[in-house]
Amino acid sequence: MSHPPARAPRLAAAALAAAALLATPSVASAAPTDGPVEAGIFVDKVEGLPDNFLGGVDVSSVLSLEASGVVFRDAAGQPADLFDVLADHGVNTVRVRVWNDPWDAAGRGYGGGNVDVPRAVEIGERATDAGLRVLVDFHYSDFWADPAKQHAPKAWEGFTAAQTATAVGEFTHDALEQFAAAGVDVAMVQVGNETNNGVAGLACPSQWTDVAQWAPCAAVYDAGAAAVRDVLPDAKVAIHFTNPENGRYPRYALALDTLGVDYDVFASSYYPYWHGTLANLTARLKQVADTYGKEVMVAETSWNHTFDDGDGHQNTITTSTTNDAYPASVQGQATEVRDVVQAVVDTGAGVGVFYWEPAWLPVGPPTALEQNKVLWERDGSGWATSFAGEYDPQDAGQWFGGSAWDNQAMFDFAGNPLESLRVFSYARTGAVAPVEVVDVERVELVVADGAPVDLPATIAVTYNDGTVEHPSVTWSGAVDWIRGPGVYTIPGTTSSGLAITATVDVRLTNHVLDAGFEDAGNGPWTITGTGAAVTDDGDASEGSRAVKFWAGAAYEFTVAQRLTGVPAGAYTLSATTQGDAEGAGDVLRLAATTSVGERSEPLRLDGWRQYVTTTVPDVVVGPDGVVTVEARFSLSGGAWGNVDDVRLVAAAPATGADTTALEAVVAEADAIDREGWTTGSVAALDEAVAAARVVLAGSRATQDDVDTVTALVRDAIDGLEKEPTEPDGPATAAPGTAVLSHDNWDGDGSYTVVANLWWGQNARSVRLLEGGVEVGARDLVDATPSAQSASFDVTGKRDGAYVYTVELTNRFGTTTSAPLTVQVTHANPATPVLSHENWDGDGTYTVTTNLWWGTNATGYRLYEDGRLVDAQALVAHGFDAQRASTRLTGRAAGTHVYRVELSNAAGATWSQPLSVVVRR
């Protein structure tokens, strides 16, 4: 499938506009409004955002996706050209990667969009037609280039460093001439992609080298830059690195400066699940900008809006490979991008942020996996085809397939744009939306075997406006049935009515010290050989550090720890590895040596972030209690990865309990429809089943435990009580439609929502929903055709917009009311005014706090020179005046500054500062 015919440019006075843009490297943006726009998500305005800031996306896979039948849609759900959709949603620049020759000898593409120069130019033309600028991203490789691999193009294999630099210059010049001839509006050119350790097949490793060893790569950068200056003199030149968390950006910038490399923009990738904090990103980029006078940007970032898989190919980001930096939601996605934009702007030299592959959608659902594989191979619409194996046998040759990025797209799986795609537009204006829950804290505990299980009394509930509440939690008594090591799920309910679960991982004692390499330095570990070090590592399987290894030439190393005082007995040793590029004859082994002998098993490197836990069973520790654990590596040059989470735990004996009857009764309970039974009897059944699941997950449950819980579930099933039924009322059809009203005229967050059915077919029950979530329900009396009314008290709401609907139900059906929006504008306490009577300046006086009118507070805190000096509980009386005072004595001479914080359930408000001068 080819793309639609080229359209006339969307900009008015196309020729003049194109000329103006080529002459000026800035991107015009719509003037921001005076305040935030109403939307479906919250986005805080980015203060100080330059008008010419590049808000861009990389959509390099688009041609292959379209060939595979992917349809992109506009905001109305109608089929549309992707580039028009991007422009309509506030994107102003498109990034396109360029590979030299992503084809085998038979003309079969390597995948990832098969983006050679002609296809990249085609993407650039379509972007320009839609009024978008273009960033050209040269990989100088025939396929993916990143810190772990910078393969030379096939045509350049065997070239010297000087020949490579010459080839880079010629290739860049020729490619950019094709972009220019096609009229593509190129704003910026990247000379290399994530070039931490090399470029164009040249190794310039960053971890253990000095500036001089970067000279071959510097020559490549300069050759590419020279071509840009010659063909597109108004385009900026960017050099791209990643891993800001490792602290090496100053070293890279120093090398570039010392070697006199010509470039304008120092670009970084930033993925929150791998690359540390935004504060660190800002600090590292600002250091480069301030020291060397360079502009900075983020060339790649993203976040997932779901954990669902759209095409049957495993996603890069799953619940086990991400962190909790943002919720997995459209709101979380938008907040992440907005925060990255702010981080770049805060450097004072930021010129842009690009989202990576927001349109890399499934070519078909997971149920059509076999057909998907055909399309991925035929069109190159997955991340790699099997044909790429000849060029990249260690990675693409083993892990070819579909989109590992579909859950990080800014479109849903059907091609509809998510509202997060508007984030670059919303960042200029701000956006507000009805308040709703977007994330509930995951409760995950790791507990030593035999230690008490202390579940949290509260959890964090995050709303789309960024606020967080901490409701209390009532946990199931199932926690009392934990028996020995295992992974247990414990249900609970918050005071706000949310059903949650906690995961409790009970582990045997690990006799390895600093098992995750989190201590400073090497801690108790001894590392011999070359190529390996304990370091911060975004790819650590657990924690934030690991033993990371890589070298350009063949290398060997050993990571070892000698343990003493280990009780005699049988143990299991384990360690987790990830990485790639090992050779056929390489040796990777995990071993334990005791007085009884050595036990070992091979370690594996199955790919980037493909974590493999190797287990060595039957390690027997003798009476001396001494064990040496080792990870031994003898690797080919270019092999890389890490080792983490080393464990030596006692071998766990089997319990021997027969759980057949328990499993059967749980299956019977699961099959019961919970509708039609009393709430209390269903709750008793769910509690019994929760206990049963905990016993089944345990490693030391006794037969008595199993039999007791089996009886609990059986009794709960037998004890189910039917909901009492009342005679059918006179209604003969589904209920009429309720009309909603509220009394929140003061905007304080405490109000009543009333549902009135003025006349007609009555309901037997009513449900109140807030943002689509039930917050109240009750039974009604059917007195058709008389009026019906139900009221619901709502309290403690923070400032924001809340959308309510009501469902009326009888035996004939359910009707839903029109939505009612309640605006809460004064939930926090009003602003207090401070005064004092220290007119004599003697250091003894009273600070008085008056809230003359407005939402009252329930808490009062007085700060003196930033230090808390008094706290009081207050009684709220609606909007009446409130007053609190604090007597202070013996204050030292000088000026003391006071501020008061008034708080209630919705939040807190600070007073203006009050200065009191003490003269004696």
TAGI-V151999 format. One line per field, one symbol per residue. phi: phi as a letter, one per 30 degrees, with the letter a starting at -180 (. if undefined). psi: psi as a letter, one per 40 degrees, with the letter a starting at -180 (. if undefined). burial: b if it has 9 or more other C-alpha atoms within 8 Angstrom, else e. Layout:
phi = ???
psi = ???
burial = ???
//
This chain:
phi = .cddedcdedddhedddddddddbdccdbdddddadddacbcbddddidddcddcbbcbdddddddddjdccbdddiceadeddddddcjdbbccbdbcdadbddcicddjijhdcdeddddddddddedicdbcccddhadaebaedabddeedcdiddddddddddddddddddddddddidddcabccjbhceclahiccbdcdbcceedcedddddeddddddddddbdcddccccbbidddiceedddddddddidcacbccbdacedbcicdddeedddddddddcicdbacdbaaadcacdccbjceddcbdcccbcdbddaddddddededdeddddddibdblbbcchdcdcddadedceddedddeddcidcdacdddddcbddcddcbdlcdcbddcdcbddcjdddddddddddddcibbaedadcabedcbccbdejddccdddbbccccddjdbcbddbccddeedcdbielccccdabddcjddbbcccccbddcdddhdcidddichddcccjbibadaeadcedbicbadcbaadceababcbbccbidedkcbbcbacbalaidddcdcbbcbbcbddkcbabddbcckdhcdbccccdhdccdddicbccbccbbbdejdblabahdbbbddddddiddcedddddddddddddddjcdedddddddddddddddddddcbddddeddddeddddddddcdcdddcceedddbaeddcdccbbbdddicjbabcccccdakddccabbccciicdbaaadbcdbecddbbbbbdbbiddelcbccbbccbbdclbbcdddbccccbbddedddccbbbdddicibaccccccdakedccbbbccchicdbabbdccdbicddbbbbbdcbidddkccccbcccbbddlbbcdddbcbccca
psi = hiiiiiiiieiigddddddddddheihiiihiidiiihaeihhhhhhehidehhgiihfdeddddddeehhiiadeeihihdddddddeeieihhhihidgfiadeehieafefgadddddddddddddeeiihhhghdfieahhadehghiideeheiidddddddddddddddddddddefhghdihhgihgfdeaifehhgiedfiiddeedddddddddddddddddgeeiihihhiafdeeeeddddddddddefhhidhhiiihhdedfaiddddddddddddddefiiiihehiiiieieiheeehhidhadeeaafdiigiddddddddddddddddeeeeheihhhhfeegiieiidefddddddddddefeadiideedddgddcdddfiaaheedeeifiieeehhiedeedddddddiiiiihiheihhhhhhhhiheiihgiidiihhhieeeihigiihhiieddeehgaiihihhiihieeehhiihhhhhiihhehifdefeiiaebeihhiaieiihihheehdhaeiihhiiidihiiihhihhiifhiiahihiiihiiaieiideihhihihhaedaihiihiigeiheghhhhhhifhhhadefhhhhihhhhiiheiiaihighhhiihhiideihedddddddddddehheieiiddddddddddddddddddeiefhiddddddddddddddddehhihhhiihaeieiiiihihiiiffdefeehihhhhhhdiahiieiihhhhfehheiiiiihhfhfiiiihihhhifhihahhhiihhhhaeeahihiiihhhhhefdiiihihiiiffdefeehihhhhhhdiahiieihhhhhfehheihiiihhgbeiiiiiihhhifhiiahhhiihhhiaddaihiiiihhhhhe.
burial = eeeeeeeebeeeebeebbeebbeebebeeeeeeeebbeeebbbbbbeebeebbbbbbbbbbbbbbbbbebbbbbeeeeebbebbbbbebbbbbbbbbbbbbbbbeeebbbbbbbbbbebbbebbbbbbbbbbbbbbbbbbbbbebbbeebbbbeebeeeeebebbbbbbbebbebbbbbbeeebbbbbbbbbbbbbbbbbbbbbbbeeeebeebbbbbbbbbbbbbbbbebbebbbbbbbbbbbbeeebbebbbbbbebebebbbbbbbbbbbbbbebebbbbbbbbbbeeeebbbbbbbbbbbbbbebbbbbebebeeebeeeebbbbbbbbbbbbbbbbbbbbbbebbbbbbbbbbbbbbbbbbebbeebbebbbebbbbbbbbbbbeebbbbbbeebbbbbbbbbbbbbbebbbbbbbbbbbbbbbbbbbbbebbbbeeeebebbbeeeeeeeebbbbbbbbeeeeebbbbbbebbebbbbbbbbbbbbbbbeeeeebbbbbbbbeebbebbbbbeeebeeebbebebbebebbbebbeebbbbbbbbeebbbbbbbbebeebebebbbbbbbbbbbbbeeebbbbbbbbbbeebbbbbbbbbbeebbbebbbbbbbbbebbbbbbbbbbbbbbbbbbbbbbbbbbbbeeeeeeeeeebbebbeebeeeeeeebbeebbebbebbbbbbbbbbbbbbbbbebbbebbebbbebbeebeeeeeeeeeebeebbbbbbbebebeebbbbbbbbbbbebbbbbbbbbbbbbeebbebeeeebbbbbbbeeebebebbbbbbbbbbbbbbbebbbbbbeebebbbbbbbbbebbbebebeebebbbbbbbbbebbbbbbbbbbbbeeebeebeeeeeeeebbbeeeeebeeeebeebbbbbbbbbebbbbbbeebebbbee
//
